[in-house]
Amino acid sequence: MPPSLNPEFDVIVIGSGIGGLVTATQLAAKGAQVLVLESYLIPGGSAGYFESQGYRFDVGASMIFGFGQQGTTNLLTRALQAVNVSQETITDPVQIHYHLPNQLDLKVERHYDKFLQNLIAYFPHEAKGIRQFYDQCWQVFNCLNSMELLSLEEPRYLLRTFLQHPLACLGLVKYLPKNVGDIARRYIKDPELLKFIDIECYCWSVVKAEKTPMINAGMVFSDRHYGGVNYPKGGVGQIAQKLVQGLEKTGGIIKYQSRVTQIIIENQKAVGVKLANGKIYRGKRIVSNATRWDTFNKLLPVDKIPSNKKKWQQTYEKSPSFLSLHIGVKAGILPHGTECHHIILEDWQQMTAPAGTLFVSIPTLLDPDLAPPGYHIIHAFTPNYIDDWQGISASEYEAKKETTAGQIIQRLERIFPGLDAGLDYLEIGTPRTHQRFLGREDGTYGPIPRRKLWGLLNMPFNRTAIPGLYCVGDSTFPGQGLNAVAFSGFACAHRIAVDLGLK
């Protein structure tokens, strides 16, 4: 079909990560004609999956927030309900089991008071400060959880929300410019405990407390005890699959193996996209679920990049990618009582260094059907930069993967003795793998501040300086994490619905 005869969609979404799918489903539910273009074979992006030899592996982390049943912060539950689909989940009683320096071995229990008791047992002299700090996080969460979370770029929503919840809004405004470190040091003095607060932030924000917005921490540190961590039955990839089902049920369209190479600009406005095969689709609104680097450096002509986007890149930098080990292992090597999620760090000084902090997920402890009978999945991953994997031959690349994997397995053996002998399957993913399959520049996890900023006040929202072009996902407010990008999707869809005059 000639490009001129292509139908015009109300909204075209580039990429089917969770942020893009929430945007698409929210708009389709409001009656918009929506097209999602995905370069890969399945949806989900970093929340996708792959299968091999009877194992179903999550591409990313297995620690999922947003599946609660109360309040308004249960954004994944609400996103699925909007398109009349649901997802069975399995409750995780422990968010993280920390294995930290100086024999700090601590479980973050779902029950809030039990978690506090565990932490105070290590730092009894800081009992008051611990309660005060985490109670501050609850204040933030309670404000968020009392109001509908939509676009902060929509004045009528802001006015309506303020009139309905004036105290909650004023409470959030107070915390918007604050970072976790500012609040923690107000109540806590023990350097070791402050380092623990650092890794509490680093495990999801990839920066220490001084650079982590208090709004985000209030959500994470409280929702793990409120809505809880709930694993989707069948694996994390089921979330995207269910959203696609809902999208198609409400009249939306998703096309796979459709790699967008260009956002078409006419009269200074985004009006369509061009695929690698030359196909052109036109839309009234274009949404990019790619990273901001991929969106503005690759999908737009150089002369169309807005000046404020260049300034944003001076404020934020790319976080590292990850080196991932997807392991199949005999079930017997896991000690009785092993929890699903672990963080291993041997030296506080190495927390933010490449290969410093080791993250571990064992989702088959919650859903055994993800592995063959008698086996478990262990997904171990650690921050790593793509520069360490460039400029080497294919044989050097494979050798480096094997060497690095061996080092990680040695560290895992500290907690799971006999792991190496019990290996049944091993797949190694590098930052190059993440870049190739997820379409993320340098395989980055997302943006992190180059320096200490004023909380979330510098984080960009969904609209861009180019009329008709919006961004969604972890490069937009409020940042990384499945529940956070779902928030971004709700906000983006709300802003576009208002712009298009949808009810």
C-alpha positions in Angstrom: 0.0 0.0 0.0 1.5 3.4 -0.9 2.3 5.5 2.2 -0.3 8.1 1.2 -3.0 5.5 1.6 -2.0 4.4 5.0 -4.7 5.0 7.6 -4.0 7.6 10.3 -4.1 6.3 13.9 -4.9 8.5 16.8 -1.8 7.3 18.6 1.3 5.3 17.6 3.4 3.9 20.4 7.0 2.9 19.6 8.0 -0.1 21.7 6.0 -2.4 23.9 7.7 -2.1 27.2 5.3 -1.8 30.2 5.2 2.0 30.0 4.2 1.9 26.3 1.6 -0.8 26.8 0.0 1.0 29.7 -0.2 4.1 27.6 -1.7 2.2 24.7 -4.2 0.2 26.7 -5.4 3.3 28.7 -6.0 5.2 25.4 -7.6 2.2 23.6 -10.0 1.8 26.6 -11.0 5.5 26.0 -11.8 4.7 22.4 -8.6 5.9 20.7 -7.3 4.0 17.6 -3.9 2.8 18.8 -1.0 1.1 17.0 1.9 -0.3 18.9 5.1 -1.1 17.0 7.5 -3.6 18.5 10.9 -4.5 17.0 11.1 -7.9 18.7 9.0 -11.1 18.5 7.2 -10.6 21.9 6.2 -7.7 24.0 7.6 -6.6 27.3 11.1 -5.2 26.7 13.0 -5.4 30.0 9.9 -7.1 31.4 10.0 -9.8 28.8 11.1 -13.5 29.0 12.8 -16.2 27.0 12.5 -20.0 27.1 15.1 -22.7 26.8 15.3 -26.4 27.6 12.2 -26.3 29.7 13.1 -23.1 31.6 11.2 -19.8 31.4 13.5 -17.0 32.4 12.6 -13.4 33.2 14.7 -11.0 31.2 14.9 -8.5 34.1 14.2 -8.6 37.8 11.5 -10.7 39.4 10.7 -8.3 42.3 7.4 -6.8 41.2 5.4 -4.0 42.9 2.0 -2.7 41.8 -0.2 -5.8 42.2 -1.9 -4.7 45.4 -5.6 -4.7 45.8 -6.1 -1.4 47.7 -5.4 2.3 47.3 -4.3 3.9 44.1 -0.6 2.9 43.9 -1.5 -0.6 42.6 -0.9 0.6 39.1 -0.3 -2.8 37.4 -3.6 -4.1 38.9 -5.4 -1.0 37.7 -3.8 -1.1 34.2 -5.0 -4.7 33.6 -8.5 -3.9 35.0 -8.9 -1.0 32.6 -8.9 -3.5 29.6 -10.8 -6.3 31.4 -7.9 -8.7 32.0 -6.3 -10.0 35.2 -3.2 -11.7 36.3 -2.8 -14.3 39.0 0.0 -13.5 41.4 1.9 -15.2 44.2 2.7 -13.3 47.4 6.4 -13.0 48.3 6.7 -12.9 52.2 10.2 -11.3 52.0 11.2 -8.5 49.7 15.0 -8.9 49.9 17.4 -11.0 51.9 20.5 -8.8 52.3 24.0 -10.3 52.7 26.1 -7.3 53.5 29.6 -6.4 54.9 30.4 -6.9 58.6 27.9 -9.8 58.8 24.9 -7.6 58.3 22.5 -10.4 57.3 19.0 -9.0 57.2 15.6 -9.9 55.7 13.1 -7.2 54.7 9.9 -8.9 55.8 6.6 -8.0 54.3 5.3 -7.3 57.8 6.5 -3.7 58.5 7.0 -4.1 62.3 8.9 -7.3 61.8 11.3 -5.6 59.3 11.8 -2.8 61.8 12.6 -5.3 64.6 15.1 -7.0 62.3 16.9 -3.8 61.5 16.8 -2.4 65.1 18.3 -5.6 66.3 21.5 -4.7 64.4 21.3 -1.0 65.3 19.6 -0.8 68.7 21.1 2.7 69.4 19.3 4.0 66.3 15.9 2.6 67.1 14.2 6.0 67.3 15.9 7.3 64.1 15.0 4.1 62.2 11.3 4.5 63.0 11.3 8.2 62.3 13.0 7.7 58.9 10.7 4.9 57.6 7.7 6.7 59.1 8.6 9.7 56.8 8.5 7.3 53.9 5.0 6.2 55.0 3.9 9.9 55.0 5.0 10.2 51.3 3.3 6.9 50.4 0.0 7.8 52.2 -0.2 11.0 50.2 0.4 9.2 46.9 -2.0 6.4 47.8 -4.9 8.7 48.6 -5.1 10.2 45.1 -5.5 9.1 41.5 -2.0 9.1 39.9 -2.3 10.8 36.5 -0.5 13.5 34.5 1.1 16.4 36.4 1.1 18.3 33.1 -2.7 18.5 33.1 -3.8 21.7 35.0 -7.5 20.6 35.5 -6.3 17.3 37.1 -4.0 19.2 39.4 -6.7 21.6 40.5 -9.2 18.8 41.0 -6.8 16.7 42.9 -5.8 19.6 45.1 -9.4 20.4 45.9 -10.1 16.8 46.8 -6.9 16.1 48.7 -5.3 19.4 49.8 -3.3 18.1 52.7 -1.9 15.1 50.6 -0.9 17.5 47.8 0.8 19.9 50.2 2.6 16.9 51.8 3.9 15.8 48.4 5.0 19.3 47.4 7.2 19.4 50.5 9.0 16.2 49.5 9.3 16.8 45.7 12.7 18.6 46.1 14.0 16.2 48.7 16.3 13.2 48.3 16.5 10.2 50.6 19.9 11.1 52.0 18.6 14.5 53.2 15.9 12.8 55.2 17.9 9.9 56.5 20.7 12.0 57.9 18.1 14.1 59.7 17.3 11.1 61.9 20.2 8.7 61.6 23.9 9.1 62.5 25.5 5.6 62.4 27.6 5.5 59.3 27.0 1.7 58.8 23.2 2.3 59.0 23.4 5.1 56.5 25.2 2.7 54.2 22.3 0.3 54.6 20.0 3.1 53.6 22.2 3.7 50.5 21.9 0.1 49.4 18.1 0.1 50.1 18.0 2.9 47.4 20.7 1.5 45.1 19.0 -1.8 44.6 16.3 -0.2 42.6 17.5 3.4 41.7 21.1 2.5 40.9 22.3 5.5 42.9 22.9 6.1 46.6 20.5 7.8 48.9 21.9 11.3 48.3 20.7 11.1 44.7 17.5 9.1 45.1 14.3 11.2 45.2 12.3 10.9 48.4 9.0 10.5 46.5 10.3 7.3 44.8 11.6 5.9 48.1 8.3 6.6 49.9 6.6 4.5 47.2 9.1 1.6 47.3 9.9 1.4 51.0 6.2 1.5 52.0 4.4 -0.4 49.3 6.5 -3.5 49.9 4.7 -3.7 53.2 1.3 -2.4 51.9 0.5 -3.9 48.5 3.6 -6.1 48.8 5.8 -7.8 46.4 3.7 -10.2 44.2 5.1 -12.4 41.5 3.0 -13.0 38.4 2.1 -16.7 37.9 3.8 -17.8 34.7 6.6 -15.2 35.0 7.0 -11.5 34.6 6.5 -11.7 30.9 2.8 -12.5 31.6 2.2 -8.8 32.5 3.0 -7.6 28.9 1.1 -10.6 27.4 -2.0 -9.8 29.4 -1.8 -6.1 28.5 -1.5 -7.0 24.8 -4.6 -9.2 25.2 -6.5 -6.3 26.7 -5.2 -3.9 24.0 -6.5 -6.2 21.2 -9.8 -6.8 23.0 -10.4 -3.0 23.0 -9.6 -2.6 19.3 -5.9 -1.7 19.5 -3.3 -3.2 17.2 0.3 -4.4 17.9 2.7 -5.3 15.2 5.9 -7.3 16.0 9.2 -7.3 14.0 8.4 -3.7 13.2 11.5 -1.7 14.0 11.0 2.1 13.8 14.0 3.9 12.4 12.6 7.4 12.1 10.0 9.7 13.7 8.6 11.8 10.8 8.5 15.5 11.4 6.4 17.8 9.2 5.9 21.5 9.9 7.8 21.1 13.2 5.3 18.5 14.4 5.6 14.7 14.8 3.1 13.1 12.4 4.2 9.5 11.8 7.0 6.9 11.9 9.0 5.1 9.3 10.0 1.4 9.7 13.3 -0.3 8.7 11.4 -1.9 5.7 10.3 1.6 4.5 6.7 1.2 5.7 5.2 4.5 7.0 2.4 4.9 9.6 0.9 8.2 10.3 -0.6 9.3 13.7 -2.1 12.3 15.4 0.2 11.6 18.4 3.5 9.7 18.5 4.7 8.1 21.8 8.3 6.8 22.2 8.8 4.1 24.7 12.5 4.0 23.8 15.1 5.6 26.1 15.5 9.3 25.6 19.0 8.7 24.1 17.5 6.4 21.5 14.5 8.7 20.9 16.4 11.9 20.3 19.8 10.7 19.1 18.6 8.0 16.7 14.9 8.4 15.8 15.0 12.1 15.1 17.2 14.0 12.6 20.1 15.8 14.3 18.6 19.2 13.3 15.3 18.3 15.0 16.7 17.6 18.5 15.3 20.2 20.9 17.8 22.2 22.8 16.3 21.4 26.1 16.9 17.7 25.5 20.6 18.4 25.1 20.4 20.2 28.5 18.7 17.2 30.0 21.5 15.0 28.9 23.9 17.3 30.7 21.9 16.7 33.9 21.3 12.9 33.6 23.7 10.2 32.4 23.1 6.6 31.4 23.2 4.1 34.2 25.2 1.0 33.7 23.8 -2.0 32.0 23.9 -5.5 33.6 25.8 -8.7 33.3 23.2 -11.4 33.8 23.5 -15.1 34.5 20.4 -17.2 33.8 21.0 -20.4 35.6 19.2 -23.7 35.8 20.3 -25.7 38.9 19.3 -28.8 40.8 16.8 -27.9 43.5 18.7 -29.7 46.2 21.5 -27.1 46.3 19.2 -24.4 47.8 19.1 -24.5 51.6 15.8 -24.9 53.3 14.1 -21.6 53.9 15.9 -19.8 51.0 14.1 -16.6 50.0 13.4 -15.5 46.4 15.4 -12.3 46.3 18.9 -11.6 47.6 21.5 -8.9 47.4 25.2 -9.7 48.0 27.8 -7.1 48.7 31.2 -7.9 50.4 32.7 -4.4 50.5 30.7 -1.1 51.1 33.3 0.7 48.9 32.3 -1.4 45.9 28.6 -0.8 46.1 28.3 1.3 43.0 31.3 -0.1 41.2 30.9 -2.4 38.2 30.3 -6.0 39.4 30.1 -4.6 43.0 26.6 -5.4 44.1 25.2 -8.8 43.0 21.4 -9.1 42.6 19.8 -12.6 42.8 16.3 -13.8 41.9 15.0 -17.3 42.3 11.4 -17.1 41.0 10.8 -20.8 41.0 10.6 -20.7 44.8 7.3 -18.9 44.1 6.3 -20.5 40.8 7.9 -24.0 40.4 6.3 -24.4 36.9 9.0 -22.1 35.4 11.6 -24.9 35.5 11.6 -28.6 34.9 10.7 -30.8 37.9 13.5 -31.0 40.4 15.2 -27.8 39.2 15.3 -24.1 40.1 16.0 -20.9 38.2 18.6 -18.5 39.6 18.9 -15.2 37.8 22.1 -13.4 39.1 22.9 -10.0 37.7 25.3 -7.2 38.5 25.9 -3.7 37.0 28.3 -3.5 34.1 29.2 -1.0 31.4 29.2 -1.8 27.7 32.7 -0.2 27.3 34.2 -3.3 29.0 32.8 -5.5 26.2 33.7 -3.5 23.1 36.7 -3.7 20.8 37.4 -7.4 21.5 37.2 -10.4 19.1 34.5 -13.0 19.2 36.7 -15.5 20.9 37.8 -12.9 23.5 34.2 -12.0 24.1 33.2 -15.6 24.8 36.3 -16.1 27.0 35.5 -13.0 29.0 31.9 -14.1 29.5 33.1 -17.5 30.9 35.6 -15.9 33.2 33.2 -13.3 34.6 30.4 -15.9 35.0 32.9 -18.1 37.0 33.6 -15.1 39.3 29.9 -14.6 39.9 29.3 -18.3 40.6 32.1 -18.2 43.2 30.3 -15.4 45.0 27.0 -17.3 44.8 28.6 -20.3 46.3 29.1 -18.4 49.6 25.3 -18.6 50.0 24.5 -21.7 47.9 27.4 -24.2 48.5 27.6 -26.7 45.7 26.0 -24.5 43.1 28.7 -25.1 40.5 28.4 -28.8 40.8 24.6 -28.6 40.5 24.5 -26.5 37.3 22.1 -27.8 34.6 21.9 -24.7 32.4 23.8 -21.4 32.0 23.1 -18.5 29.7 25.3 -15.4 30.0 24.0 -11.9 28.9 26.3 -8.9 28.7 25.5 -5.2 28.1 25.9 -6.0 24.4 23.1 -8.5 24.8 20.8 -6.0 26.5 21.5 -3.4 23.8 20.8 -5.9 21.0 17.6 -7.4 22.2 16.1 -4.6 24.2 17.0 -1.7 21.8 18.5 0.4 24.6 21.5 2.5 23.9 24.5 0.8 25.6 22.1 -1.6 27.3 21.5 1.1 29.9 19.0 0.5 32.8 17.9 4.1 32.5 18.9 7.7 33.5 20.6 8.5 36.7 21.6 12.0 38.0 25.1 13.2 37.1 25.1 15.1 40.5 22.8 15.7 43.4 19.5 17.2 42.1 16.4 18.6 43.7 14.5 15.4 44.1 12.2 14.7 41.2 12.0 18.4 40.0 14.4 17.9 37.2 12.8 14.7 35.8 11.1 15.3 32.5 7.4 14.5 32.0 5.8 13.0 29.0 5.4 15.9 26.6 8.4 17.0 24.6 9.4 20.2 22.9 8.2 18.7 19.6 4.4 19.0 19.2 2.8 15.7 18.9 5.7 13.7 20.3 5.6 12.2 23.8 8.0 10.0 25.8 7.1 7.3 28.3 9.0 4.8 30.4 12.0 5.0 32.7 13.4 8.2 31.0 10.4 10.1 32.3 8.9 11.0 35.7 9.0 9.1 38.0 11.9 6.9 36.8 12.8 3.2 36.9 10.8 0.1 38.0 7.7 -1.6 36.6 5.3 0.3 38.9 7.1 3.6 38.1 6.9 3.1 34.3 3.2 2.1 34.7 2.7 5.5 36.5 4.4 7.1 33.5 2.0 5.3 31.2 -1.0 6.4 33.1 0.2 10.0 33.0 1.1 9.9 29.3 -2.2 8.4 28.3 -4.1 11.0 30.4 -2.2 13.9 28.9 -2.8 12.6 25.3 -6.5 11.9 26.0 -7.0 15.5 27.1 -5.0 16.7 24.0 -7.2 14.6 21.7 -10.4 15.5 23.4 -11.2 12.0 24.6 -13.4 11.4 27.5 
